[in-house]
Amino acid sequence: MTSKPSGAAGAFADWTTRRWLRVGVAATLVVLAVLGSLGGWAMWRTSQLTAALVDRRSPALIESIRVEEALVNQETGIRGYGLSGQTDFLQPYAQGVTDEQAALSRLRPLLGDDGRARADLAEVEKLAGTWQERVARPVSVATPAEAAQVTAARTAEGKTTFDALRRAMSRQQDHLQQERRSAASQLSQAVTLRNWVFAVIAAVIVLVAGLVFEGLRRGVTGPLSGLGSAVRDVTQGRFDRSLEGTGPADLRQLASDVESMRLRLVAELRFSEEARGLLDGQAEDLRRSNAELEQFAYVASHDLQEPLRKVSSFTQLLQRRYGGQLDEKADQYISFAVDGANRMQSLINDLLAFSRVGRVHNEQRTVDLERLMGTTLGDLSVAVEETGAEITHDPLPSVLGDTTQLGMLLQNLLSNAIKFRHPDRAPRIHVGAVRTGDEWEFEVRDNGIGIAPEFREKVFVIFQRLHTKDAYPGTGIGLAMCKKVVEFHGGTISIDPAYPSGTRIVFTLPALPATPAPAAATAVPDRETQP
């Protein structure tokens, strides 16, 4: 069951989580793009003003001062030479001319498109040229004797011209200083603006992150958490709790689907409870019926023993006393009666033994299968001697079970291997044991006639025979009893369909805790194990 927003929020009721995420991511990207553009512009503006101040305004002022120093050095050298006539004063003048030209060559590119600065520079160069032409060069080329006369004649003109030059250079430097202060002020303002822009960017990013977190909490994680809590309550047995979905349309649809599943589970559970009640009643009836059948088989076997012995005894007595005195048909009928009575006796005995598995013989204790194998081989010594069978086995472990039942298991498997031997070769039988985890895996393999793969399950069914009683005697209970014994001990039994020549029966039994593996396998001939 889901709740759908109403009112203003109803316009977004059909938006899925994907759509909300797309819109949110797009809006966030737009905001970040705008903020990034503002931050980039602030950085570019600061960089431009820094470059103008560092690379143009400050170097231009410095070069202007150097031009002034060079012209002052020239004026000092010319005045000293004109007053003293000593040529040593011409060296500062010559160095000043060189420094002036170098400073001017560096200053011109720094002024760029600044009209006022270039006008100031033009005025300085014009006045400097006039002073040099009218005063400096005539004095510098005069002889020491004439230098004083030239200087005296041009003193007033030189002072007036150089004072004008000084004023022009002062105006130039004042203008450059104003430009530098203006650039520094603009740079300071740009840095402040940049800092504010980045502070706003940081605040907006924090705000966007908070909005994204809150949006995910309300639109995704919150509804999912609520739905998950409700689902956990249902899994813990509260099937009466309804599941209500909130948030985007797809999460509400998910809640609706889960609610539908819960309702179906409730219906299935109700049906299952009813079916379980019926099955419990049927299982109880089946247990009672099995117990009655088992008791009936046991009682019937016991009750049939005495009259059957009488029938068998009297038919045998009739055969011995009147055999040959009646006609051939009568002897044949008497023989049929004796054979039927004997087979019925064997069938009842086997059925009685089968019914006792797990009911009469149920003594759980540690059974030494090595010793039990020796006893079994002793019981089969006559059959082994008559058929020339060779029986070998690996060292066998001890297991927990009933000695009588496990003895019946070994005896049935070995006697079957001897009985169903190949007519052209003597029986060769081997019993193997391998520890695999918490259980022992046993094998009984022979070189007999084998069992076709399609009959490997049928042979474990009671009274199922693959051969006629004339070919191989028996009641068809042996392997069924083996299966019942193995399964009673918690193991499994099967026939290996891939075994090429003969039969290989594999069965498992639980291993004793901390049971060490036996020593290396050795072949033990059956005649050495006979008592």
HUCORRA-V233943 format. One record per residue. N is the residue number from 0. RES is the residue in one small letter. SS is DSSP state (alpha for helix, beta for strand, coil for the rest). PHI is phi as a letter, one per 30 degrees, with the letter a starting at -180 (999 if undefined). Layout:
<<N | RES | SS | PHI> <N | RES | SS | PHI>>
This chain:
<<0 | m | coil | 999> <1 | t | beta | b> <2 | s | coil | c> <3 | k | coil | c> <4 | p | coil | d> <5 | s | coil | b> <6 | g | alpha | i> <7 | a | alpha | d> <8 | a | alpha | d> <9 | g | alpha | d> <10 | a | alpha | d> <11 | f | alpha | c> <12 | a | coil | d> <13 | d | coil | d> <14 | w | coil | d> <15 | t | coil | d> <16 | t | alpha | e> <17 | r | alpha | d> <18 | r | alpha | d> <19 | w | alpha | e> <20 | l | alpha | d> <21 | r | alpha | d> <22 | v | alpha | d> <23 | g | alpha | d> <24 | v | alpha | d> <25 | a | alpha | d> <26 | a | alpha | d> <27 | t | alpha | d> <28 | l | alpha | d> <29 | v | alpha | d> <30 | v | alpha | d> <31 | l | alpha | d> <32 | a | alpha | d> <33 | v | alpha | d> <34 | l | alpha | d> <35 | g | alpha | d> <36 | s | alpha | d> <37 | l | alpha | d> <38 | g | alpha | d> <39 | g | alpha | d> <40 | w | alpha | d> <41 | a | alpha | d> <42 | m | alpha | d> <43 | w | alpha | d> <44 | r | alpha | d> <45 | t | alpha | d> <46 | s | alpha | d> <47 | q | alpha | d> <48 | l | alpha | d> <49 | t | alpha | d> <50 | a | alpha | d> <51 | a | alpha | d> <52 | l | alpha | d> <53 | v | alpha | d> <54 | d | alpha | c> <55 | r | alpha | b> <56 | r | alpha | d> <57 | s | alpha | d> <58 | p | alpha | d> <59 | a | alpha | d> <60 | l | alpha | d> <61 | i | alpha | d> <62 | e | alpha | d> <63 | s | alpha | d> <64 | i | alpha | d> <65 | r | alpha | d> <66 | v | alpha | d> <67 | e | alpha | d> <68 | e | alpha | d> <69 | a | alpha | d> <70 | l | alpha | d> <71 | v | alpha | d> <72 | n | alpha | d> <73 | q | alpha | d> <74 | e | alpha | d> <75 | t | alpha | d> <76 | g | alpha | d> <77 | i | alpha | d> <78 | r | alpha | d> <79 | g | alpha | d> <80 | y | alpha | d> <81 | g | alpha | d> <82 | l | alpha | d> <83 | s | alpha | c> <84 | g | coil | i> <85 | q | coil | d> <86 | t | coil | d> <87 | d | coil | d> <88 | f | alpha | d> <89 | l | alpha | d> <90 | q | alpha | d> <91 | p | alpha | e> <92 | y | alpha | d> <93 | a | alpha | d> <94 | q | alpha | d> <95 | g | alpha | d> <96 | v | alpha | d> <97 | t | alpha | d> <98 | d | alpha | d> <99 | e | alpha | d> <100 | q | alpha | d> <101 | a | alpha | d> <102 | a | alpha | d> <103 | l | alpha | d> <104 | s | alpha | d> <105 | r | alpha | d> <106 | l | alpha | d> <107 | r | alpha | e> <108 | p | alpha | d> <109 | l | alpha | d> <110 | l | alpha | d> <111 | g | coil | h> <112 | d | coil | c> <113 | d | coil | d> <114 | g | alpha | d> <115 | r | alpha | d> <116 | a | alpha | d> <117 | r | alpha | d> <118 | a | alpha | d> <119 | d | alpha | d> <120 | l | alpha | d> <121 | a | alpha | d> <122 | e | alpha | d> <123 | v | alpha | d> <124 | e | alpha | d> <125 | k | alpha | d> <126 | l | alpha | d> <127 | a | alpha | d> <128 | g | alpha | d> <129 | t | alpha | d> <130 | w | alpha | d> <131 | q | alpha | d> <132 | e | alpha | d> <133 | r | alpha | d> <134 | v | alpha | b> <135 | a | alpha | d> <136 | r | alpha | d> <137 | p | alpha | d> <138 | v | alpha | d> <139 | s | alpha | d> <140 | v | alpha | c> <141 | a | coil | d> <142 | t | coil | d> <143 | p | alpha | e> <144 | a | alpha | d> <145 | e | alpha | d> <146 | a | alpha | e> <147 | a | alpha | d> <148 | q | alpha | d> <149 | v | alpha | d> <150 | t | alpha | d> <151 | a | alpha | d> <152 | a | alpha | d> <153 | r | alpha | c> <154 | t | alpha | d> <155 | a | alpha | d> <156 | e | alpha | d> <157 | g | alpha | d> <158 | k | alpha | d> <159 | t | alpha | d> <160 | t | alpha | d> <161 | f | alpha | d> <162 | d | alpha | d> <163 | a | alpha | d> <164 | l | alpha | d> <165 | r | alpha | d> <166 | r | alpha | d> <167 | a | alpha | d> <168 | m | alpha | d> <169 | s | alpha | d> <170 | r | alpha | d> <171 | q | alpha | d> <172 | q | alpha | d> <173 | d | alpha | d> <174 | h | alpha | d> <175 | l | alpha | d> <176 | q | alpha | d> <177 | q | alpha | d> <178 | e | alpha | d> <179 | r | alpha | d> <180 | r | alpha | d> <181 | s | alpha | d> <182 | a | alpha | d> <183 | a | alpha | d> <184 | s | alpha | d> <185 | q | alpha | d> <186 | l | alpha | d> <187 | s | alpha | d> <188 | q | alpha | d> <189 | a | alpha | d> <190 | v | alpha | d> <191 | t | alpha | d> <192 | l | alpha | d> <193 | r | alpha | d> <194 | n | alpha | d> <195 | w | alpha | d> <196 | v | alpha | d> <197 | f | alpha | d> <198 | a | alpha | d> <199 | v | alpha | d> <200 | i | alpha | e> <201 | a | alpha | d> <202 | a | alpha | d> <203 | v | alpha | d> <204 | i | alpha | d> <205 | v | alpha | d> <206 | l | alpha | d> <207 | v | alpha | d> <208 | a | alpha | d> <209 | g | alpha | d> <210 | l | alpha | d> <211 | v | alpha | d> <212 | f | alpha | d> <213 | e | alpha | d> <214 | g | alpha | d> <215 | l | alpha | d> <216 | r | alpha | d> <217 | r | alpha | d> <218 | g | alpha | c> <219 | v | alpha | b> <220 | t | alpha | d> <221 | g | alpha | d> <222 | p | alpha | e> <223 | l | alpha | d> <224 | s | alpha | d> <225 | g | alpha | d> <226 | l | alpha | d> <227 | g | alpha | d> <228 | s | alpha | d> <229 | a | alpha | d> <230 | v | alpha | d> <231 | r | alpha | d> <232 | d | alpha | d> <233 | v | alpha | d> <234 | t | alpha | d> <235 | q | coil | d> <236 | g | coil | j> <237 | r | coil | d> <238 | f | coil | d> <239 | d | coil | d> <240 | r | coil | d> <241 | s | coil | d> <242 | l | coil | c> <243 | e | coil | c> <244 | g | beta | c> <245 | t | coil | b> <246 | g | coil | j> <247 | p | coil | d> <248 | a | alpha | d> <249 | d | alpha | d> <250 | l | alpha | d> <251 | r | alpha | d> <252 | q | alpha | d> <253 | l | alpha | d> <254 | a | alpha | d> <255 | s | alpha | d> <256 | d | alpha | d> <257 | v | alpha | d> <258 | e | alpha | d> <259 | s | alpha | d> <260 | m | alpha | d> <261 | r | alpha | d> <262 | l | alpha | d> <263 | r | alpha | d> <264 | l | alpha | d> <265 | v | alpha | d> <266 | a | alpha | d> <267 | e | alpha | d> <268 | l | alpha | d> <269 | r | alpha | d> <270 | f | alpha | d> <271 | s | alpha | d> <272 | e | alpha | d> <273 | e | alpha | d> <274 | a | alpha | d> <275 | r | alpha | d> <276 | g | alpha | d> <277 | l | alpha | d> <278 | l | alpha | d> <279 | d | alpha | d> <280 | g | alpha | d> <281 | q | alpha | d> <282 | a | alpha | d> <283 | e | alpha | d> <284 | d | alpha | d> <285 | l | alpha | d> <286 | r | alpha | d> <287 | r | alpha | d> <288 | s | alpha | d> <289 | n | alpha | d> <290 | a | alpha | d> <291 | e | alpha | d> <292 | l | alpha | d> <293 | e | alpha | d> <294 | q | alpha | d> <295 | f | alpha | d> <296 | a | alpha | d> <297 | y | alpha | d> <298 | v | alpha | d> <299 | a | alpha | d> <300 | s | alpha | d> <301 | h | alpha | d> <302 | d | alpha | d> <303 | l | alpha | d> <304 | q | alpha | d> <305 | e | alpha | d> <306 | p | alpha | d> <307 | l | alpha | d> <308 | r | alpha | d> <309 | k | alpha | d> <310 | v | alpha | e> <311 | s | alpha | d> <312 | s | alpha | d> <313 | f | alpha | d> <314 | t | alpha | d> <315 | q | alpha | d> <316 | l | alpha | d> <317 | l | alpha | d> <318 | q | alpha | d> <319 | r | alpha | d> <320 | r | alpha | d> <321 | y | alpha | c> <322 | g | coil | d> <323 | g | coil | i> <324 | q | coil | c> <325 | l | coil | c> <326 | d | coil | d> <327 | e | alpha | d> <328 | k | alpha | d> <329 | a | alpha | d> <330 | d | alpha | d> <331 | q | alpha | d> <332 | y | alpha | d> <333 | i | alpha | d> <334 | s | alpha | d> <335 | f | alpha | d> <336 | a | alpha | d> <337 | v | alpha | d> <338 | d | alpha | d> <339 | g | alpha | d> <340 | a | alpha | d> <341 | n | alpha | d> <342 | r | alpha | d> <343 | m | alpha | d> <344 | q | alpha | d> <345 | s | alpha | d> <346 | l | alpha | d> <347 | i | alpha | d> <348 | n | alpha | d> <349 | d | alpha | d> <350 | l | alpha | d> <351 | l | alpha | d> <352 | a | alpha | d> <353 | f | alpha | d> <354 | s | alpha | d> <355 | r | alpha | d> <356 | v | beta | d> <357 | g | coil | i> <358 | r | coil | c> <359 | v | coil | c> <360 | h | beta | c> <361 | n | coil | b> <362 | e | coil | c> <363 | q | coil | d> <364 | r | beta | a> <365 | t | beta | d> <366 | v | beta | c> <367 | d | beta | d> <368 | l | alpha | d> <369 | e | alpha | d> <370 | r | alpha | d> <371 | l | alpha | d> <372 | m | alpha | d> <373 | g | alpha | d> <374 | t | alpha | d> <375 | t | alpha | d> <376 | l | alpha | d> <377 | g | alpha | d> <378 | d | alpha | d> <379 | l | coil | c> <380 | s | alpha | d> <381 | v | alpha | d> <382 | a | alpha | d> <383 | v | alpha | d> <384 | e | alpha | d> <385 | e | alpha | d> <386 | t | alpha | c> <387 | g | coil | i> <388 | a | coil | d> <389 | e | beta | c> <390 | i | beta | c> <391 | t | beta | b> <392 | h | beta | a> <393 | d | coil | d> <394 | p | coil | e> <395 | l | coil | c> <396 | p | coil | d> <397 | s | beta | c> <398 | v | beta | b> <399 | l | beta | c> <400 | g | beta | l> <401 | d | coil | c> <402 | t | alpha | d> <403 | t | alpha | d> <404 | q | alpha | d> <405 | l | alpha | d> <406 | g | alpha | d> <407 | m | alpha | d> <408 | l | alpha | d> <409 | l | alpha | d> <410 | q | alpha | d> <411 | n | alpha | d> <412 | l | alpha | d> <413 | l | alpha | d> <414 | s | alpha | d> <415 | n | alpha | d> <416 | a | alpha | d> <417 | i | alpha | d> <418 | k | alpha | d> <419 | f | coil | c> <420 | r | coil | d> <421 | h | coil | d> <422 | p | coil | d> <423 | d | coil | c> <424 | r | coil | a> <425 | a | coil | d> <426 | p | coil | d> <427 | r | beta | b> <428 | i | beta | b> <429 | h | beta | b> <430 | v | beta | c> <431 | g | beta | c> <432 | a | beta | b> <433 | v | beta | b> <434 | r | beta | d> <435 | t | beta | b> <436 | g | coil | i> <437 | d | coil | c> <438 | e | beta | b> <439 | w | beta | c> <440 | e | beta | c> <441 | f | beta | c> <442 | e | beta | b> <443 | v | beta | b> <444 | r | beta | c> <445 | d | coil | b> <446 | n | coil | c> <447 | g | coil | d> <448 | i | coil | d> <449 | g | coil | i> <450 | i | coil | b> <451 | a | coil | d> <452 | p | alpha | e> <453 | e | alpha | d> <454 | f | alpha | c> <455 | r | coil | d> <456 | e | coil | c> <457 | k | alpha | d> <458 | v | alpha | d> <459 | f | alpha | c> <460 | v | coil | c> <461 | i | coil | d> <462 | f | coil | i> <463 | q | coil | d> <464 | r | coil | b> <465 | l | coil | c> <466 | h | coil | b> <467 | t | coil | d> <468 | k | coil | d> <469 | d | coil | d> <470 | a | coil | d> <471 | y | coil | b> <472 | p | coil | d> <473 | g | coil | k> <474 | t | coil | c> <475 | g | coil | i> <476 | i | coil | c> <477 | g | alpha | e> <478 | l | alpha | d> <479 | a | alpha | d> <480 | m | alpha | d> <481 | c | alpha | d> <482 | k | alpha | d> <483 | k | alpha | d> <484 | v | alpha | d> <485 | v | alpha | d> <486 | e | alpha | d> <487 | f | alpha | d> <488 | h | coil | d> <489 | g | coil | i> <490 | g | coil | c> <491 | t | coil | b> <492 | i | beta | b> <493 | s | beta | a> <494 | i | beta | c> <495 | d | coil | d> <496 | p | coil | d> <497 | a | coil | c> <498 | y | coil | d> <499 | p | coil | d> <500 | s | coil | b> <501 | g | coil | j> <502 | t | coil | b> <503 | r | beta | b> <504 | i | beta | c> <505 | v | beta | c> <506 | f | beta | b> <507 | t | beta | b> <508 | l | beta | b> <509 | p | beta | d> <510 | a | beta | d> <511 | l | coil | d> <512 | p | coil | e> <513 | a | coil | h> <514 | t | coil | d> <515 | p | coil | d> <516 | a | coil | d> <517 | p | coil | d> <518 | a | coil | d> <519 | a | coil | e> <520 | a | coil | d> <521 | t | coil | b> <522 | a | coil | d> <523 | v | coil | c> <524 | p | coil | d> <525 | d | alpha | d> <526 | r | alpha | d> <527 | e | alpha | d> <528 | t | alpha | c> <529 | q | coil | d> <530 | p | coil | d>>
